[in-house]
Amino acid sequence: MSPATLVEIFRAEENSCLLGTDAVRDGVDVPGRSLRLIVFDRVPWPRPDILHRARKPVFGGANYEDHIARLRLRQAYGRLIRRADDRGVFVVLDRQLPSRLLAAFPEGVPVTRVPLTEAVEATTGFLND
């Protein structure tokens, strides 16, 4: 099934789950209640392929990697909040999320570091409201 077809099915069903890759993160437009939760299993650092290794020293070393990770987080968060009345939960399950990457999120967005069990409880409560 094509990613576009999967997104159409996901958009039509409010209580569904879509697991995806970068292609889904970068190309999904699902405003409203169908998209209320985004979960990252880790910080979206760039893969150290040959192109990345060539660009890294030219574009600022570790700052370049931070910039890419912030852009990926910002892009994903932008998928979650598409309209003024959209609400959702954005979860990063990586304990190693550096504070310097939190600039990816809009000013005023509350960021809370909590244990996994607390995150699950809070997310479940949000989704059940």
Secondary structure as a PSIPRED ss2 file (coil, helix, strand):
# PSIPRED VFORMAT (PSIPRED V4.0)

   1 M C   1.000  0.000  0.000
   2 S C   1.000  0.000  0.000
   3 P H   0.000  1.000  0.000
   4 A H   0.000  1.000  0.000
   5 T H   0.000  1.000  0.000
   6 L H   0.000  1.000  0.000
   7 V H   0.000  1.000  0.000
   8 E H   0.000  1.000  0.000
   9 I H   0.000  1.000  0.000
  10 F H   0.000  1.000  0.000
  11 R H   0.000  1.000  0.000
  12 A H   0.000  1.000  0.000
  13 E C   1.000  0.000  0.000
  14 E C   1.000  0.000  0.000
  15 N C   1.000  0.000  0.000
  16 S C   1.000  0.000  0.000
  17 C C   1.000  0.000  0.000
  18 L C   1.000  0.000  0.000
  19 L C   1.000  0.000  0.000
  20 G C   1.000  0.000  0.000
  21 T C   1.000  0.000  0.000
  22 D H   0.000  1.000  0.000
  23 A H   0.000  1.000  0.000
  24 V H   0.000  1.000  0.000
  25 R H   0.000  1.000  0.000
  26 D H   0.000  1.000  0.000
  27 G H   0.000  1.000  0.000
  28 V C   1.000  0.000  0.000
  29 D C   1.000  0.000  0.000
  30 V C   1.000  0.000  0.000
  31 P C   1.000  0.000  0.000
  32 G C   1.000  0.000  0.000
  33 R C   1.000  0.000  0.000
  34 S C   1.000  0.000  0.000
  35 L C   1.000  0.000  0.000
  36 R C   1.000  0.000  0.000
  37 L E   0.000  0.000  1.000
  38 I E   0.000  0.000  1.000
  39 V E   0.000  0.000  1.000
  40 F E   0.000  0.000  1.000
  41 D C   1.000  0.000  0.000
  42 R C   1.000  0.000  0.000
  43 V C   1.000  0.000  0.000
  44 P C   1.000  0.000  0.000
  45 W C   1.000  0.000  0.000
  46 P C   1.000  0.000  0.000
  47 R C   1.000  0.000  0.000
  48 P C   1.000  0.000  0.000
  49 D C   1.000  0.000  0.000
  50 I H   0.000  1.000  0.000
  51 L H   0.000  1.000  0.000
  52 H H   0.000  1.000  0.000
  53 R H   0.000  1.000  0.000
  54 A H   0.000  1.000  0.000
  55 R H   0.000  1.000  0.000
  56 K H   0.000  1.000  0.000
  57 P H   0.000  1.000  0.000
  58 V H   0.000  1.000  0.000
  59 F C   1.000  0.000  0.000
  60 G C   1.000  0.000  0.000
  61 G C   1.000  0.000  0.000
  62 A H   0.000  1.000  0.000
  63 N H   0.000  1.000  0.000
  64 Y H   0.000  1.000  0.000
  65 E H   0.000  1.000  0.000
  66 D H   0.000  1.000  0.000
  67 H H   0.000  1.000  0.000
  68 I H   0.000  1.000  0.000
  69 A H   0.000  1.000  0.000
  70 R H   0.000  1.000  0.000
  71 L H   0.000  1.000  0.000
  72 R H   0.000  1.000  0.000
  73 L H   0.000  1.000  0.000
  74 R H   0.000  1.000  0.000
  75 Q H   0.000  1.000  0.000
  76 A H   0.000  1.000  0.000
  77 Y H   0.000  1.000  0.000
  78 G H   0.000  1.000  0.000
  79 R H   0.000  1.000  0.000
  80 L H   0.000  1.000  0.000
  81 I C   1.000  0.000  0.000
  82 R C   1.000  0.000  0.000
  83 R C   1.000  0.000  0.000
  84 A C   1.000  0.000  0.000
  85 D C   1.000  0.000  0.000
  86 D C   1.000  0.000  0.000
  87 R C   1.000  0.000  0.000
  88 G C   1.000  0.000  0.000
  89 V E   0.000  0.000  1.000
  90 F E   0.000  0.000  1.000
  91 V E   0.000  0.000  1.000
  92 V E   0.000  0.000  1.000
  93 L C   1.000  0.000  0.000
  94 D C   1.000  0.000  0.000
  95 R C   1.000  0.000  0.000
  96 Q C   1.000  0.000  0.000
  97 L C   1.000  0.000  0.000
  98 P C   1.000  0.000  0.000
  99 S H   0.000  1.000  0.000
 100 R H   0.000  1.000  0.000
 101 L H   0.000  1.000  0.000
 102 L H   0.000  1.000  0.000
 103 A H   0.000  1.000  0.000
 104 A H   0.000  1.000  0.000
 105 F C   1.000  0.000  0.000
 106 P C   1.000  0.000  0.000
 107 E C   1.000  0.000  0.000
 108 G C   1.000  0.000  0.000
 109 V C   1.000  0.000  0.000
 110 P C   1.000  0.000  0.000
 111 V C   1.000  0.000  0.000
 112 T C   1.000  0.000  0.000
 113 R C   1.000  0.000  0.000
 114 V C   1.000  0.000  0.000
 115 P C   1.000  0.000  0.000
 116 L H   0.000  1.000  0.000
 117 T H   0.000  1.000  0.000
 118 E H   0.000  1.000  0.000
 119 A H   0.000  1.000  0.000
 120 V H   0.000  1.000  0.000
 121 E H   0.000  1.000  0.000
 122 A H   0.000  1.000  0.000
 123 T H   0.000  1.000  0.000
 124 T H   0.000  1.000  0.000
 125 G H   0.000  1.000  0.000
 126 F H   0.000  1.000  0.000
 127 L H   0.000  1.000  0.000
 128 N H   0.000  1.000  0.000
 129 D C   1.000  0.000  0.000
